[in-house]
């Protein structure tokens, strides 16, 4: 998976970027059999003095374009929350329907 991380107004270290990559490995493993390139764009923003970080993760693979966002005081937790939403969307697409309509 190709990863692009932007954080306007915040200085993320290489260690921070590595953590984002580790947090998104679950998506990479889920799409490992996908033949085309998988690209994840992560935007981490925090309004000056705001208690919450806003994270948007856009995922592109083949014709698919998925978006998830999350807010949390810890930007890492926000990334993981957005990741879980993307995994849910991927699973919904692979089953051909929305998970809330699936019969258990």
C-alpha positions as CSV (number, residue, x, y, z in Angstrom):
1,X,0.0,0.0,0.0
2,X,1.2,3.5,-0.8
3,X,0.7,5.9,2.0
4,X,0.5,9.7,1.9
5,X,0.2,11.6,5.2
6,X,-0.4,15.3,5.6
7,X,-0.9,17.3,8.7
8,X,-1.1,21.0,8.1
9,X,0.1,23.0,11.0
10,X,1.5,19.9,12.8
11,X,4.9,18.5,12.6
12,X,4.7,14.7,12.5
13,X,8.0,12.9,13.0
14,X,9.1,9.8,11.0
15,X,8.1,7.8,14.1
16,X,4.6,9.2,13.8
17,X,4.4,8.4,10.1
18,X,5.6,4.8,10.9
19,X,2.8,4.5,13.5
20,X,0.2,5.6,11.0
21,X,1.6,3.0,8.6
22,X,1.4,0.3,11.3
23,X,-2.2,1.3,12.2
24,X,-3.2,0.9,8.5
25,X,-1.5,-2.5,8.0
26,X,-4.8,-4.3,8.8
27,X,-6.3,-2.7,5.6
28,X,-3.2,-3.6,3.6
29,X,-3.5,-7.3,4.8
30,X,-7.3,-7.3,4.0
31,X,-6.6,-6.1,0.4
32,X,-3.4,-8.1,-0.1
33,X,-5.0,-10.1,-3.0
34,X,-6.1,-7.0,-4.8
35,X,-4.1,-6.8,-8.1
36,X,-4.0,-3.0,-8.5
37,X,-2.2,-0.5,-6.3
38,X,-3.8,0.5,-3.0
39,X,-3.3,4.1,-2.0
40,X,-4.2,5.6,1.4
41,X,-4.3,9.4,1.9
42,X,-4.4,10.4,5.6
43,X,-5.1,14.0,6.7
44,X,-4.6,14.9,10.3
45,X,-5.8,18.3,11.3
46,X,-6.3,20.2,14.5
47,X,-7.8,23.7,14.7
48,X,-5.6,25.9,16.8
49,X,-6.3,25.1,20.5
50,X,-9.0,22.6,19.6
51,X,-9.2,19.6,22.0
52,X,-9.9,17.2,19.1
53,X,-7.9,16.0,16.2
54,X,-9.8,15.4,12.9
55,X,-8.6,12.6,10.8
56,X,-9.7,11.7,7.3
57,X,-8.5,8.6,5.5
58,X,-9.2,8.2,1.8
59,X,-8.6,4.8,0.3
60,X,-8.3,4.1,-3.4
61,X,-8.0,0.7,-4.9
62,X,-9.0,0.1,-8.5
63,X,-12.4,1.7,-9.1
64,X,-13.1,1.9,-5.4
65,X,-12.8,5.1,-3.4
66,X,-13.7,4.9,0.3
67,X,-13.6,7.7,2.9
68,X,-13.7,7.6,6.7
69,X,-13.2,10.2,9.2
70,X,-12.9,10.4,13.0
71,X,-12.3,12.8,15.8
72,X,-10.4,12.1,19.0
73,X,-8.0,13.9,21.3
74,X,-5.4,11.3,20.4
75,X,-4.8,11.5,16.6
76,X,-3.5,7.9,16.6
77,X,-6.9,6.7,18.1
78,X,-8.7,8.7,15.4
79,X,-6.6,7.0,12.7
80,X,-7.5,3.6,14.2
81,X,-11.2,4.5,14.4
82,X,-11.2,5.6,10.7
83,X,-9.4,2.4,9.8
84,X,-12.1,0.3,11.4
85,X,-14.8,2.2,9.5
86,X,-12.9,1.6,6.2
87,X,-12.6,-2.2,7.0
88,X,-16.4,-2.2,7.6
89,X,-16.9,-0.5,4.2
90,X,-14.5,-3.0,2.5
91,X,-16.3,-5.9,4.0
92,X,-19.7,-4.5,3.0
93,X,-18.6,-4.3,-0.6
94,X,-17.1,-7.8,-0.6
95,X,-20.4,-9.3,0.7
96,X,-22.4,-7.3,-1.8
97,X,-24.5,-5.6,0.8
98,X,-24.5,-3.5,3.9
99,X,-23.5,-5.3,7.1
100,X,-26.6,-4.1,9.0
101,X,-28.8,-5.9,6.5
102,X,-26.8,-9.2,6.7
103,X,-28.6,-12.1,8.2
104,X,-26.7,-13.7,11.2
